[in-house]
Amino acid sequence: MAPAIPGPAACYPPGVALWVSFGLLAVAALVQASPLREPWQALFGLPAVFLAPGLGWARGLGRRAGMADLLRVGFDAFWLSLPAAMVGCALARVAGGGAWTLLAVAAASSVGGGLWERRSLAPMRSWLPSRAEQIGALAATLMIAVWFARSAVDIARPMDRYWFVDEPGERLQGVGMFPEGMTVVGAREWAPTGADATLTGEVTLLALRAPVGACVEIDDRPLCVEANPIEVAEEGPVWRYLDRGIATTYLSSAKHRPPLRLRFSNPQESTIYLLEDPEQIWELHDAGVLYQAHYYQLLNIVEQLRWAKERWVTDVQPPLWTWVLGPALLLTGGELPTANVLFTGVLALTAVAGLLFLRQHAPNAPAAAWLLPGLAAVVTGKLLLVPGSADMPDALYAVAIVAGLSGRAVPFGLAAQLLRYPGFVVVLLGTLITRAWREAARLTLAVVVVAGAFGLGGFLTGDLDAWLATVAWESGPEHWHGETDVSVLLGRVPAFYALWFVYSGGTLLLAAIRWPPGTRVALGTALSYSLLLCTIDHTPTHYFVPLLQLSALATACTADSFRSTAARRGLAGLAVGGLLIFWLQGVILA
């Protein structure tokens, strides 16, 4: 298929960016003034925060570069919107005004971008995408829409519907707990109508879902919802909830006899769940009513939300994700559903980053290969949303890595470093593989300068020692926990690469059949990066997201390298089939 060719000058009239920006801002303002709440506020409001402020700037920069296609402009507009989002969030925290301050700063940035776009007198050129690229963009849009529809229950689930229940080793005999006259069929959800209740029936487990601090007294024994409950005594309190949460207790017939008396401290905002058998935990889980997650996974979810709501710069992870998630949460006043909607937008960025990578490294790839960025995006959604990792920075981290390997190593290598500690190393590997020595030197200098600025800030605020200790912990002990036995470390390697193979739909091996330049930069970088990960003592799915993206893109580049039309289409088709099967049917191997 013929590569894309430059189109005519002045294809897009100036001023469009400003009108589009203010259209997005107007929609966000209307939603903000309406009674709608998350996730709808996030769905309509986040484009105003993360696209509108940077749209004019992206158009202006694109004109100077002679490139003004919608994919690249939209991609750059997100990254160029981040400064306005960070400033708006900071001003709202200092001066007040909440979401309206955030939108006001976004509007000011939109005006500045519109003026910047008009200042450029150079003729603007469009880049006409190939038919395959158009198919890929449309397919990615449809795939993400389908993923969003299929995952709507998970996306809209707030923190107070996640819980961790340690099932007992043997079945307990329950005691009377249901209101008289209630028909008991499995697990039941019950909303109290008053402060006092007397219950009868069979039950083993009682769960209270209510605001943090709310209690129910069970025969004068209190059960209270805590933000930081103790699950394991020797570990102490563990972050769990924000404003609302769940508290559970098992009941034994040796201690209680029916009828059971309950007294609620906040009946209006409380819900009780009554389970006859511990196995019904999984009935609630499968129905999406209460989602059972390990308490460390709950910690991962809530700590991201807390940092974004409370801190300027995290002292546990690099700061960029907090600066992205913070404005999103400020806009809606919400929590996990907002983060999940933001994650959906990041999946769209993932697909666009992949298409831009193929434009540069495999412009003549068969049409099926242009489906791979969209498929890799929705597989990322599958890997991160279900385990509760959607509010972590790894998806955006993968976007920055792919963009950094697409000819813009300095800005996106720096972005990758500000999202995860290995980010600079991963993008630097790509520049070294392609022998882009000047880009490697510039990226190294940029990271050193930014690290020095943060170091100076930490020194002046007295936080530097804590930050350095955190970097040291995250870079080693947190992932290996002092294990030095070579046989143990090497024993983890096969399982790691087996997981990568499954998650990638087999593209890890398909890409390695041949090594054209695009495959060398994508798969070579991924394999080099995997050496940092393959011996760690835990392998959550979010570690594999950059590897999944790069192996899928490498397969497209490999398919592009064949002369035979049958081989080109066959290899791309196998990759599409593998990812499609895993997305629709595959079971995540824990």
Buried (B, 14 or more C-beta within 10 A) or exposed (E): BEEBEEBEEEBBEBEBBBEBBBEBBBBBBEBBEEEBBBBBBBBBBBBBBBBBBBBBBBBBBBBEEBBBBEBBBBBBBBBBBBBBBBBBBBBBBEEEBEBBBBBBBBBBBBBBBBEBBBEBEEEBBBBBBBEBBBBBBEBBEEBBEEBBEBBEEBBBBBBBBBBBBEEEEEEBEBBBBBBEEBEEEEBBEBEBEEBEBEBBBBBBBBBBBBBBBBBBBBEEEEBBBBBBBEBEEEEEEBBBBBEBBBBBEBBEBEEBEBBBEBBBBBBEEBBBBBBBBBEBBEBBBEEEBBBBBBBEBBBBBBBBBBBBBEEBBBBBBBBBBBBBBBBBBBBBBBBBBBBBBBBBBBBBBBBBBBBBBBBEBBBBBBBBBBBBBBBBBBBBBBBBBBBBBBBBBBBBBBBBBBBBBBBBBBBBBBBBBBBBBBBBBBBBBBBBBBEBEEBBEBBBEBBEEBEEEBEEEBEEEEBBEEBEEBBEEBEEEBBBEEBEEEEEBEEBEEEBBEBBBBBBBBBBEBBBBBBBBBBBBBBBBBBBBBEBBBBBEEBBBBBBBBBBBBBBBBBBBBBBBBEEEEBBBBBBBBBBBBBBEBBEEBEEEE
